[in-house]
Amino acid sequence: MASTASKSDAPVPRDTNFVLDATDRAIVRLMSDEGRMPNNSLADAVGIAHSTSLGRVRALVDHGVIRGFHADVDPATVGLGIQVLIAVRLQADARANIGSFARDIARLPGVMNVFFLGGADDFMIHAAAADTDALRDFVAEHLSRRPDVANTVTNLIFEHTHSSALA
């Protein structure tokens, strides 16, 4: 549902050799709280030159630390008043299709996030729907009817609190 503003839809590979220093961590922490913080305010907050701040943010994006910038849209304001977490277990013989399953599900309307899990369930899908009828239709049409899905468990989200404490 949230769109990422980037040059390409392809994710930037993570540079596992890139080391964040204290200034990089401060930038990440501030941008996690307020992704639209102007560069001059960001630079002033971490005590570096404006041009240095711009270069560091570019490097954080280029190295895959910052994956994108997006609008956090309240689903209810666009007619999707119900949010759910749907645990999905695939059939044992469908494990080879894990990547394609995740891509297919992520493209469906109302899907906000798809998480590949370790443990009893294979995926957790965070989705939003207009109402219980639309939710039932989503689960029935897009999950239960798939031959590769063994089981689903739908959990209604009453409230969500976002945390940005990463760095």
Accessible surface in RSA format (square Angstrom, percent):
REM  Atomic radii and reference values for relative SASA: ProtOr
REM  Chains: A
REM  Algorithm: Lee & Richards
REM  Probe-radius: 1.40
REM  Slices: 20
REM RES _ NUM      All-atoms   Total-Side   Main-Chain    Non-polar    All polar
REM                ABS   REL    ABS   REL    ABS   REL    ABS   REL    ABS   REL
RES MET A   1    94.71  49.0  36.57  24.2  58.15 138.4  49.75  42.3  44.97  59.6
RES ALA A   2    53.13  48.9  26.15  40.4  26.98  61.4  27.05  38.1  26.09  69.1
RES SER A   3    86.84  73.4  76.54 102.1  10.30  23.7  49.35 105.1  37.49  52.5
RES THR A   4    75.09  53.4  51.54  52.3  23.55  56.1  23.53  31.6  51.56  77.9
RES ALA A   5    75.69  69.6  56.01  86.4  19.68  44.8  66.67  93.9   9.02  23.9
RES SER A   6    71.83  60.7  29.24  39.0  42.59  98.1  36.68  78.1  35.15  49.2
RES LYS A   7   215.92 105.3 173.01 106.2  42.91 102.2 125.44 112.9  90.47  96.4
RES SER A   8    63.99  54.1  49.17  65.6  14.82  34.1  44.88  95.6  19.12  26.8
RES ASP A   9   152.02 106.5 118.81 118.2  33.21  78.5  42.78 100.7 109.24 108.9
RES ALA A  10    69.12  63.6  51.82  80.0  17.30  39.4  57.21  80.6  11.91  31.5
RES PRO A  11   122.13  89.0  99.34  90.6  22.80  82.9 110.25  91.0  11.88  73.8
RES VAL A  12    73.35  48.3  54.76  49.6  18.59  44.8  56.25  48.9  17.10  46.4
RES PRO A  13   111.30  81.1  95.46  87.0  15.84  57.6 106.55  88.0   4.75  29.5
RES ARG A  14   190.15  79.8 166.23  84.7  23.92  57.0  50.33  68.8 139.82  84.7
RES ASP A  15    53.17  37.2  39.50  39.3  13.67  32.3  19.15  45.1  34.02  33.9
RES THR A  16   121.91  86.7  85.86  87.0  36.05  85.9  68.36  91.8  53.55  80.9
RES ASN A  17   130.01  89.7 109.78 106.1  20.23  48.7  31.12  74.9  98.89  95.6
RES PHE A  18    50.74  25.4  31.43  19.5  19.30  50.2  36.08  21.9  14.65  41.9
RES VAL A  19   125.79  82.8 106.07  96.0  19.71  47.5 109.02  94.7  16.76  45.5
RES LEU A  20    35.82  19.9  24.20  17.3  11.61  29.2  24.20  17.0  11.61  31.3
RES ASP A  21    64.95  45.5  57.25  57.0   7.70  18.2  42.03  98.9  22.93  22.9
RES ALA A  22    84.44  77.6  69.01 106.5  15.43  35.1  73.76 103.9  10.67  28.3
RES THR A  23    32.93  23.4  28.55  28.9   4.38  10.4   3.90   5.2  29.03  43.9
RES ASP A  24    10.64   7.5  10.64  10.6   0.00   0.0   0.00   0.0  10.64  10.6
RES ARG A  25   116.52  48.9 116.52  59.4   0.00   0.0  30.66  41.9  85.86  52.0
RES ALA A  26    19.58  18.0  19.39  29.9   0.19   0.4  19.58  27.6   0.00   0.0
RES ILE A  27     0.00   0.0   0.00   0.0   0.00   0.0   0.00   0.0   0.00   0.0
RES VAL A  28    15.65  10.3  14.89  13.5   0.75   1.8  15.28  13.3   0.37   1.0
RES ARG A  29   106.07  44.5 106.01  54.0   0.06   0.1  41.63  56.9  64.44  39.1
RES LEU A  30    46.57  25.9  46.20  33.0   0.38   1.0  46.20  32.4   0.38   1.0
RES MET A  31    23.08  12.0  15.85  10.5   7.23  17.2  16.21  13.8   6.87   9.1
RES SER A  32    37.03  31.3   9.19  12.3  27.85  64.2  13.96  29.7  23.08  32.3
RES ASP A  33    98.16  68.8  65.26  65.0  32.90  77.8  26.35  62.0  71.81  71.6
RES GLU A  34    84.10  48.3  82.05  62.1   2.05   4.9  32.81  63.5  51.29  41.9
RES GLY A  35    37.89  46.7   0.00   N/A  37.89  46.7  19.54  53.6  18.35  41.1
RES ARG A  36   213.54  89.7 190.23  97.0  23.31  55.5  75.56 103.3 137.98  83.6
RES MET A  37    46.53  24.1  33.91  22.4  12.62  30.1  35.04  29.8  11.49  15.2
RES PRO A  38    80.24  58.5  69.69  63.5  10.55  38.3  80.24  66.2   0.00   0.0
RES ASN A  39    47.31  32.6  36.62  35.4  10.68  25.7  27.68  66.6  19.63  19.0
RES ASN A  40    73.31  50.6  71.03  68.6   2.28   5.5  11.37  27.4  61.94  59.9
RES SER A  41    47.32  40.0  39.47  52.7   7.84  18.1  20.12  42.8  27.20  38.1
RES LEU A  42     3.11   1.7   3.11   2.2   0.00   0.0   3.11   2.2   0.00   0.0
RES ALA A  43     0.00   0.0   0.00   0.0   0.00   0.0   0.00   0.0   0.00   0.0
RES ASP A  44   100.71  70.5  76.22  75.9  24.49  57.9  32.68  76.9  68.04  67.9
RES ALA A  45    63.11  58.0  19.78  30.5  43.32  98.6  32.34  45.5  30.76  81.5
RES VAL A  46    29.61  19.5   1.98   1.8  27.63  66.6   9.96   8.6  19.66  53.3
RES GLY A  47    65.71  81.0   0.00   N/A  65.71  81.0  34.94  95.9  30.77  68.9
RES ILE A  48    38.47  21.9  22.57  16.8  15.90  38.3  31.41  22.6   7.06  19.2
RES ALA A  49    59.67  54.9  42.20  65.1  17.47  39.7  52.86  74.4   6.81  18.1
RES HIS A  50    86.19  47.1  82.34  57.2   3.85   9.8  55.33  57.0  30.86  35.9
RES SER A  51    88.69  74.9  71.47  95.4  17.22  39.7  53.95 114.9  34.74  48.7
RES THR A  52    60.55  43.1  51.25  52.0   9.30  22.2  36.00  48.4  24.55  37.1
RES SER A  53     0.00   0.0   0.00   0.0   0.00   0.0   0.00   0.0   0.00   0.0
RES LEU A  54    77.71  43.3  77.71  55.6   0.00   0.0  77.71  54.6   0.00   0.0
RES GLY A  55    35.67  44.0   0.00   N/A  35.67  44.0  29.53  81.0   6.14  13.8
RES ARG A  56    65.40  27.5  63.09  32.2   2.31   5.5  18.57  25.4  46.83  28.4
RES VAL A  57    19.68  13.0  19.68  17.8   0.00   0.0  19.68  17.1   0.00   0.0
RES ARG A  58   143.66  60.3 141.66  72.2   1.99   4.7  54.72  74.8  88.94  53.9
RES ALA A  59    32.17  29.6  28.35  43.8   3.82   8.7  31.72  44.7   0.45   1.2
RES LEU A  60     0.15   0.1   0.15   0.1   0.00   0.0   0.15   0.1   0.00   0.0
RES VAL A  61    44.41  29.2  44.41  40.2   0.00   0.0  44.41  38.6   0.00   0.0
RES ASP A  62   100.17  70.2  80.58  80.2  19.59  46.3  24.00  56.5  76.17  76.0
RES HIS A  63    53.06  29.0  52.79  36.7   0.27   0.7  30.64  31.6  22.42  26.1
RES GLY A  64     6.63   8.2   0.00   N/A   6.63   8.2   0.66   1.8   5.97  13.4
RES VAL A  65    50.41  33.2  24.03  21.8  26.38  63.6  29.50  25.6  20.91  56.7
RES ILE A  66    21.39  12.2  15.90  11.8   5.49  13.2  19.39  14.0   2.00   5.4
RES ARG A  67   215.34  90.4 185.28  94.4  30.06  71.6  65.60  89.7 149.74  90.7
RES GLY A  68    25.57  31.5   0.00   N/A  25.57  31.5   7.79  21.4  17.78  39.8
RES PHE A  69    72.06  36.1  66.92  41.4   5.14  13.4  70.61  42.8   1.46   4.2
RES HIS A  70   115.48  63.1  79.69  55.4  35.78  91.5  53.95  55.6  61.53  71.6
RES ALA A  71    64.06  58.9  52.28  80.7  11.78  26.8  60.57  85.3   3.49   9.2
RES ASP A  72   123.44  86.5  91.11  90.7  32.33  76.4  29.59  69.6  93.85  93.6
RES VAL A  73    63.39  41.7  49.65  44.9  13.75  33.1  54.26  47.1   9.13  24.8
RES ASP A  74    78.20  54.8  68.30  68.0   9.90  23.4  30.74  72.3  47.47  47.3
RES PRO A  75     8.94   6.5   8.42   7.7   0.52   1.9   8.94   7.4   0.00   0.0
RES ALA A  76    60.38  55.5  42.22  65.2  18.16  41.3  42.48  59.8  17.90  47.4
RES THR A  77   104.66  74.4  65.89  66.8  38.77  92.4  67.44  90.6  37.21  56.3
RES VAL A  78    88.33  58.1  57.64  52.2  30.69  73.9  67.18  58.4  21.15  57.4
RES GLY A  79    47.35  58.4   0.00   N/A  47.35  58.4  37.48 102.8   9.87  22.1
RES LEU A  80    34.91  19.4  33.57  24.0   1.34   3.4  33.57  23.6   1.34   3.6
RES GLY A  81    54.30  67.0   0.00   N/A  54.30  67.0  21.81  59.9  32.49  72.8
RES ILE A  82    29.51  16.8  28.09  20.9   1.42   3.4  29.34  21.1   0.17   0.5
RES GLN A  83    38.04  21.3  35.50  25.9   2.54   6.0   4.94  10.5  33.11  25.1
RES VAL A  84     1.03   0.7   1.03   0.9   0.00   0.0   1.03   0.9   0.00   0.0
RES LEU A  85    61.48  34.2  61.48  44.0   0.00   0.0  61.48  43.2   0.00   0.0
RES ILE A  86     0.00   0.0   0.00   0.0   0.00   0.0   0.00   0.0   0.00   0.0
RES ALA A  87     6.34   5.8   5.37   8.3   0.97   2.2   5.37   7.6   0.97   2.6
RES VAL A  88     0.00   0.0   0.00   0.0   0.00   0.0   0.00   0.0   0.00   0.0
RES ARG A  89    89.21  37.5  88.72  45.2   0.49   1.2  25.21  34.5  64.00  38.8
RES LEU A  90     2.42   1.3   0.00   0.0   2.42   6.1   0.00   0.0   2.42   6.5
RES GLN A  91    71.09  39.8  69.96  51.1   1.13   2.7  10.41  22.2  60.67  46.0
RES ALA A  92    85.51  78.6  67.22 103.7  18.29  41.6  67.61  95.2  17.90  47.4
RES ASP A  93   132.22  92.6  95.86  95.4  36.36  86.0  51.60 121.4  80.62  80.4
RES ALA A  94     5.64   5.2   3.99   6.2   1.66   3.8   5.64   7.9   0.00   0.0
RES ARG A  95    99.80  41.9  91.48  46.6   8.32  19.8  45.69  62.4  54.11  32.8
RES ALA A  96   102.55  94.3  59.22  91.4  43.33  98.6  71.97 101.4  30.58  81.0
RES ASN A  97    70.74  48.8  68.62  66.3   2.13   5.1   7.47  18.0  63.27  61.2
RES ILE A  98    36.53  20.8  36.27  27.0   0.26   0.6  36.27  26.1   0.26   0.7
RES GLY A  99    35.47  43.7   0.00   N/A  35.47  43.7  27.85  76.4   7.62  17.1
RES SER A 100    46.21  39.1  43.58  58.2   2.63   6.1  32.37  68.9  13.84  19.4
RES PHE A 101     0.12   0.1   0.00   0.0   0.12   0.3   0.12   0.1   0.00   0.0
RES ALA A 102    25.99  23.9  25.10  38.7   0.89   2.0  25.48  35.9   0.51   1.3
RES ARG A 103   134.94  56.7 130.57  66.6   4.38  10.4  56.53  77.3  78.41  47.5
RES ASP A 104    57.42  40.2  51.95  51.7   5.47  12.9  15.00  35.3  42.42  42.3
RES ILE A 105     0.80   0.5   0.80   0.6   0.00   0.0   0.80   0.6   0.00   0.0
RES ALA A 106    56.31  51.8  37.55  57.9  18.76  42.7  37.86  53.3  18.45  48.9
RES ARG A 107   172.10  72.3 138.99  70.9  33.11  78.8  70.27  96.0 101.83  61.7
RES LEU A 108    34.80  19.4  29.99  21.5   4.82  12.1  29.99  21.1   4.82  13.0
RES PRO A 109   112.21  81.8  92.32  84.2  19.89  72.3 105.12  86.8   7.09  44.1
RES GLY A 110    11.50  14.2   0.00   N/A  11.50  14.2   4.45  12.2   7.05  15.8
RES VAL A 111     9.35   6.2   1.59   1.4   7.76  18.7   1.59   1.4   7.76  21.0
RES MET A 112    49.30  25.5  27.25  18.0  22.05  52.5  28.22  24.0  21.08  27.9
RES ASN A 113    64.20  44.3  57.74  55.8   6.45  15.5   8.32  20.0  55.88  54.0
RES VAL A 114    37.72  24.8   6.50   5.9  31.22  75.2   6.50   5.7  31.22  84.7
RES PHE A 115    96.89  48.5  93.69  58.0   3.20   8.3  96.89  58.7   0.00   0.0
RES PHE A 116   130.31  65.2 100.04  62.0  30.26  78.7 100.04  60.7  30.26  86.6
RES LEU A 117    59.74  33.3  47.35  33.9  12.38  31.1  51.79  36.4   7.94  21.4
RES GLY A 118    78.17  96.4   0.00   N/A  78.17  96.4  42.44 116.5  35.74  80.0
RES GLY A 119    71.17  87.8   0.00   N/A  71.17  87.8  38.10 104.6  33.07  74.1
RES ALA A 120    80.84  74.3  51.12  78.9  29.72  67.6  63.75  89.8  17.10  45.3
RES ASP A 121    34.35  24.1  31.49  31.3   2.86   6.8   1.40   3.3  32.95  32.9
RES ASP A 122    14.19   9.9  14.19  14.1   0.00   0.0   0.00   0.0  14.18  14.1
RES PHE A 123     0.37   0.2   0.37   0.2   0.00   0.0   0.37   0.2   0.00   0.0
RES MET A 124    45.08  23.3  45.08  29.8   0.00   0.0  45.08  38.3   0.00   0.0
RES ILE A 125     0.00   0.0   0.00   0.0   0.00   0.0   0.00   0.0   0.00   0.0
RES HIS A 126    19.25  10.5  19.25  13.4   0.00   0.0  12.46  12.8   6.79   7.9
RES ALA A 127     3.59   3.3   3.59   5.5   0.00   0.0   3.59   5.1   0.00   0.0
RES ALA A 128     6.46   5.9   0.00   0.0   6.46  14.7   0.26   0.4   6.20  16.4
RES ALA A 129     9.23   8.5   6.13   9.5   3.10   7.1   9.17  12.9   0.06   0.2
RES ALA A 130    54.44  50.1  37.36  57.7  17.07  38.8  37.36  52.6  17.07  45.2
RES ASP A 131    69.00  48.3  68.28  68.0   0.73   1.7  28.59  67.3  40.42  40.3
RES THR A 132    94.66  67.3  90.69  91.9   3.97   9.5  64.80  87.0  29.87  45.1
RES ASP A 133    79.82  55.9  79.58  79.2   0.24   0.6  16.60  39.1  63.22  63.1
RES ALA A 134    37.44  34.4  28.91  44.6   8.54  19.4  32.85  46.3   4.59  12.2
RES LEU A 135    23.31  13.0  23.31  16.7   0.00   0.0  23.31  16.4   0.00   0.0
RES ARG A 136   141.92  59.6 135.32  69.0   6.61  15.7  72.33  98.9  69.59  42.2
RES ASP A 137    69.50  48.7  68.32  68.0   1.18   2.8  21.23  50.0  48.27  48.1
RES PHE A 138    22.29  11.1  18.70  11.6   3.59   9.3  21.80  13.2   0.49   1.4
RES VAL A 139    23.35  15.4  23.35  21.1   0.00   0.0  23.35  20.3   0.00   0.0
RES ALA A 140    35.91  33.0  34.12  52.7   1.79   4.1  35.79  50.4   0.12   0.3
RES GLU A 141    88.02  50.5  72.21  54.6  15.81  37.6  26.66  51.6  61.36  50.1
RES HIS A 142    65.21  35.6  61.04  42.4   4.17  10.7  33.35  34.4  31.87  37.1
RES LEU A 143     0.00   0.0   0.00   0.0   0.00   0.0   0.00   0.0   0.00   0.0
RES SER A 144    67.23  56.8  40.51  54.1  26.72  61.5  30.59  65.1  36.63  51.3
RES ARG A 145   166.79  70.0 138.23  70.5  28.56  68.0  54.16  74.0 112.63  68.3
RES ARG A 146    58.82  24.7  53.70  27.4   5.13  12.2  21.32  29.1  37.50  22.7
RES PRO A 147   125.14  91.2 101.38  92.4  23.76  86.4 114.33  94.4  10.80  67.1
RES ASP A 148    18.15  12.7  14.99  14.9   3.16   7.5  13.34  31.4   4.81   4.8
RES VAL A 149    13.90   9.1   2.67   2.4  11.23  27.1   2.67   2.3  11.23  30.5
RES ALA A 150    51.72  47.6  19.19  29.6  32.53  74.0  20.18  28.4  31.54  83.5
RES ASN A 151    59.26  40.9  53.25  51.5   6.01  14.5  15.29  36.8  43.96  42.5
RES THR A 152    32.58  23.2  13.41  13.6  19.17  45.7   1.28   1.7  31.30  47.3
RES VAL A 153    76.71  50.5  72.38  65.5   4.32  10.4  76.71  66.6   0.00   0.0
RES THR A 154    56.11  39.9  27.21  27.6  28.89  68.9  22.64  30.4  33.46  50.6
RES ASN A 155    73.73  50.8  69.69  67.4   4.04   9.7  23.62  56.8  50.11  48.4
RES LEU A 156    96.10  53.5  71.94  51.5  24.15  60.7  71.94  50.5  24.15  65.0
RES ILE A 157    36.86  21.0  21.41  15.9  15.46  37.3  25.14  18.1  11.73  31.8
RES PHE A 158   187.64  93.9 149.34  92.5  38.30  99.7 152.85  92.7  34.79  99.6
RES GLU A 159   149.52  85.8 119.58  90.5  29.94  71.3  46.76  90.4 102.77  83.9
RES HIS A 160   114.43  62.5  85.04  59.1  29.39  75.2  50.51  52.1  63.92  74.4
RES THR A 161   118.65  84.4  91.80  93.1  26.85  64.0  73.14  98.2  45.51  68.8
RES HIS A 162   127.43  69.6 100.30  69.7  27.13  69.4  74.32  76.6  53.11  61.8
RES SER A 163    83.72  70.7  59.45  79.3  24.27  55.9  48.08 102.4  35.64  49.9
RES SER A 164    22.09  18.7  13.39  17.9   8.70  20.0   6.99  14.9  15.10  21.2
RES ALA A 165    89.87  82.6  57.18  88.2  32.69  74.4  64.58  90.9  25.29  67.0
RES LEU A 166   148.03  82.4 112.85  80.7  35.18  88.4 115.50  81.1  32.54  87.6
RES ALA A 167    36.40  33.5   2.84   4.4  33.55  76.3  20.89  29.4  15.51  41.1
END  Absolute sums over single chains surface
CHAIN  1 A    10807.2       8285.4       2521.8       6066.5       4740.7
END  Absolute sums over all chains
TOTAL         10807.2       8285.4       2521.8       6066.5       4740.7
